[in-house]
Structure formats: structure tokens, C-alpha cells
Amino acid sequence: MSRTQIFPAVLMMLDIGAAVMCAVSGDWKKTVYWTAAAVLSYTVTF
């Protein structure tokens, strides 16, 4: 992982964390949103 990929990796971890918290609370629309945000960040970065 290069230095330019550190921030997007942290952002993806935060997105996944938000998706997990939304899933635990039962908010499936936000779970899908945050999961899609993480996937998009991964696609663009790597």
C-alpha cells in the first residue's frame, strides 16, 4: 500500500464500520448506502 492509499483505506474502514452499526440497529437502507460507499472507494482507489 502506498502513502496515497492510506486515507482511502481509512475511509473504507469507517464506511464499513458505519454499515455494521446501521445493520445492528436494523436500518437496512443506510447499511446498503455505507456498503456501496466502501465498495466505490475500493474500486476507485485500488
C-alpha positions in Angstrom: 0.0 0.0 0.0 1.4 3.3 -1.0 1.2 6.6 1.0 -1.5 7.9 -1.3 -3.8 4.9 -0.5 -3.7 5.3 3.3 -6.5 7.8 3.5 -8.9 5.9 1.2 -8.2 2.7 3.2 -9.1 4.5 6.5 -12.2 5.9 4.8 -13.3 2.4 3.7 -12.8 1.1 7.2 -15.0 3.9 8.5 -17.6 3.2 5.8 -17.7 -0.5 6.8 -17.9 0.4 10.5 -20.9 2.7 9.7 -22.5 -0.1 7.7 -22.1 -2.5 10.6 -23.6 -0.1 13.1 -26.6 0.6 10.8 -27.1 -3.2 10.3 -27.1 -3.7 14.1 -29.7 -1.1 14.5 -31.8 -2.5 11.7 -31.5 0.4 9.2 -31.0 -1.6 6.0 -31.2 1.3 3.7 -28.2 3.0 5.4 -26.4 -0.3 5.6 -26.6 -0.6 1.8 -25.6 3.0 1.4 -22.4 2.7 3.5 -21.5 -0.6 2.0 -21.8 0.9 -1.5 -19.7 3.8 -0.4 -16.9 1.4 0.7 -17.1 -0.6 -2.5 -16.9 2.6 -4.6 -13.9 3.8 -2.6 -12.2 0.5 -3.1 -13.0 0.4 -6.8 -11.6 3.9 -7.4 -8.5 3.5 -5.2 -7.3 0.0 -6.0 
